Amino acid sequence: MPKPYPKEFRQNVVEVAHALEAGTTLKEIAKDFGISESCLTNWIAIARLSDQRCNWPNALTRSAGKGQ
């Protein structure tokens, strides 16, 4: 089994996804960081659960809406 990614790396990737610019998909962000889109989706979900006060943009819906 591969080693888990460091916590700081996961947090950085989620922050980038949180700042998602129009026209950018989660798939593109995941590719830039060398991870799968499903991995990024899971990390975002975990971050949302761990910080209920955060006003997350609906990045998952925007990604899904692009047919990716």
Contacts in CASP RR format, 6 or more apart in sequence:
PFRMAT RR
TARGET T0000
AUTHOR 0000-0000-0000
METHOD contacts of the structure
MODEL  1
MPKPYPKEFRQNVVEVAHALEAGTTLKEIAKDFGISESCLTNWIAIARLS
DQRCNWPNALTRSAGKGQ
5 35 0 8 1.000
9 33 0 8 1.000
10 43 0 8 1.000
11 47 0 8 1.000
13 29 0 8 1.000
13 30 0 8 1.000
13 33 0 8 1.000
13 35 0 8 1.000
13 40 0 8 1.000
13 43 0 8 1.000
14 40 0 8 1.000
14 43 0 8 1.000
14 44 0 8 1.000
14 47 0 8 1.000
16 29 0 8 1.000
16 33 0 8 1.000
17 26 0 8 1.000
17 29 0 8 1.000
17 40 0 8 1.000
17 43 0 8 1.000
17 44 0 8 1.000
17 59 0 8 1.000
18 56 0 8 1.000
18 57 0 8 1.000
18 59 0 8 1.000
20 26 0 8 1.000
20 29 0 8 1.000
20 57 0 8 1.000
20 59 0 8 1.000
20 62 0 8 1.000
23 66 0 8 1.000
25 62 0 8 1.000
25 63 0 8 1.000
25 66 0 8 1.000
25 68 0 8 1.000
26 37 0 8 1.000
26 40 0 8 1.000
26 41 0 8 1.000
26 44 0 8 1.000
26 59 0 8 1.000
26 60 0 8 1.000
26 63 0 8 1.000
26 68 0 8 1.000
27 37 0 8 1.000
27 63 0 8 1.000
27 68 0 8 1.000
29 40 0 8 1.000
30 36 0 8 1.000
30 37 0 8 1.000
30 39 0 8 1.000
30 40 0 8 1.000
33 40 0 8 1.000
37 63 0 8 1.000
37 68 0 8 1.000
41 60 0 8 1.000
44 56 0 8 1.000
44 59 0 8 1.000
44 60 0 8 1.000
47 54 0 8 1.000
47 56 0 8 1.000
48 54 0 8 1.000
48 56 0 8 1.000
END
